[in-house]
Amino acid sequence: MQALVMIGQLLLGLSILVFVHELGHFLAAKAFGMRIEKFYIFFDFGKTKIFSFKRGETEYGLGWFPLGGYVKISGMIDESLDKEQLKQPPQPWEFRSKPTWQRLIVMVAGVFMNLILGIFMFSMIALKTGDVTIPLSKNDPAIVALDYGKKVGFQTGDTLISINNKPVSQLNEFSDLYSYQLLLSNHAKVEIRRNGKDTVIQTPENFLNEVVDEGLNNFIQPGYHFYVRKVKPKSNADKAGLKAQDVIIAVNDTPVMYYYDFVDRLAKNKKKVDLTVLRNSDTLVLQNVEIDENGKIGFYPEFKVVTDTHYYGFFESFKVGNNRAWFMLKENTLGFVKLFKGEVDPRKALKGPVGIATIYGGEWIWLNFWTITALLSLILAFMNLLPIPALDGGHVITILIEIITGKPLG
């Protein structure tokens, strides 16, 4: 079921992103009087499609291959590779007969639409949810150090003081350790407090490659106290007698205070564990609780955290959304600079369809869906501007060369 949810979110997200991107090309081309022969969401390789219909001069359709889409503009060599058409004399409705500035606008219109979509989505998220913070002053400030975190030098119970000299006042800010700026930097400086003493931990030289090898979820996590919000029916937890509102306080007689410490212990036990739980005022032991292949037993946690929420007005939310969008673009640019310099293994920095699907997760949470789709929209805009022949950026470079030299390339 989780796999189906991940696939469903991936397909819906890609459909939205591809439609908006190709709509940008479509509207710009129409505005300059170009003829649109096809508008396809997803590719129809082998002329195989799920459905199509024709309205006016344009065929609209849904292809079978979900990793992209295209708008076929008359007089343009694109994904359709219709070179025969170019052997005929140029027609006034064709792409090749239009001024370079018009062709340039058509080619960047898809990127522009993805940028606008990302800004709009981040703005609406800010308007709907505001900024939810978890102030250290109102919560347990400790972190959970997992295997790779311990290897770097962290310990469970450490408190973050600053990251690269930026003070940490909220548990949310611990996620800065996963930002591109720190993942891609050498020897990031993290100041912590341990047993009343302050110390500095520096991340290793090849931090990104190592943390991806070890797993992002195997580094450090916030020290969230938790209880059982809901038990999944017929799950291993249900069979063992776990109930909603139970507080798990030990795994195999080893005390656990934090959720991510509990998850780590489940993963290491593999098959079965004994759980000590606090139910009302009673302490119970649930024996031989089976662990599934994903390291779970089948319940939804509730974190015991105190939050502060700051809400934005309608116009203010667009300022916030714009700032978040450009921040994400800047981080992705930093990542690709490192990638092109050979400082990052592309197999670890880039994700394929399966990797993207796992980012969405196996539970359909609309806030997560729109946040990830907004991020992917910005990444798509950035990727399409790269000077690669099959991408919009390749066409843009060709047109720019024509503008500079005064004659078509080749």
ZIRA-V624387 format. One record per backbone hydrogen bond with DSSP energy under -1.0 kcal/mol. NH is the residue of the N-H (numbers start at 0). CO is the residue of the C=O. Records with the same first field share a line. If there is no record, write none. Layout:
NH->CO + CO
This chain:
4->0
5->1
6->2
7->3
8->4
9->5
10->6
11->7
12->8
13->9
14->10
15->11
16->12
17->13
18->14
19->15
20->16
21->17
22->18
23->19
24->20
25->21
26->22
27->23
28->24
29->25
30->26
31->27
32->29
33->28
34->92
36->71
37->71
38->58
39->69
40->60
41->67
42->64
46->43
47->44
49->61
50->61
52->59
54->57
57->54
58->36
59->52
60->38
61->50
62->40
63->42
64->42
67->65
69->39
71->37
73->34
75->72
80->77
82->80
86->83
87->84
93->90
94->73
97->94
102->98
103->99
104->100
105->101
106->102
107->103
108->104
111->107
112->108
113->109
114->110
115->111
116->112
117->113
118->114
119->115
120->116
121->117
122->118
123->119
124->120
125->121
126->122
127->123
128->124
129->125
130->309
132->307
135->168
137->134
138->135
142->157
143->220
145->218
147->217
149->145
150->146
151->147
152->148
153->148
156->142
157->154
158->192
160->190
161->190
162->165
163->188
165->162
167->160
170->133
173->170
174->171
175->172
176->173
177->174
178->175
182->178
183->179
189->200
190->161
191->198
192->158
193->196
196->193
198->191
200->189
202->187
206->203
209->205
210->206
211->207
212->208
213->209
214->210
217->214
218->215
220->143
222->141
223->221
226->301
227->245
228->299
229->299
231->297
234->231
236->296
238->234
239->235
241->236
244->227
245->242
246->277
248->275
249->275
250->253
251->273
253->250
255->248
258->223
261->257
262->258
263->259
264->260
265->261
266->262
267->263
268->264
269->265
270->268
272->288
274->285
275->249
276->283
277->246
278->281
281->278
283->276
285->274
288->272
290->270
291->295
294->291
299->229
301->226
303->224
304->302
307->132
309->130
316->312
318->314
319->315
320->316
321->317
322->318
323->319
324->320
325->321
326->322
327->323
328->324
329->325
330->326
331->327
332->328
333->329
334->330
335->331
336->332
337->333
338->334
339->335
340->336
341->338
342->337
347->344
348->344
349->345
355->351
356->352
357->353
358->354
359->355
360->356
364->362
368->364
369->365
370->366
371->367
372->368
373->369
374->370
375->371
376->372
377->373
378->374
379->375
380->376
381->377
382->378
383->379
385->382
387->385
390->387
392->383
393->387
394->390
395->391
396->392
397->393
398->394
399->395
400->396
401->397
402->398
403->399
404->400
405->401
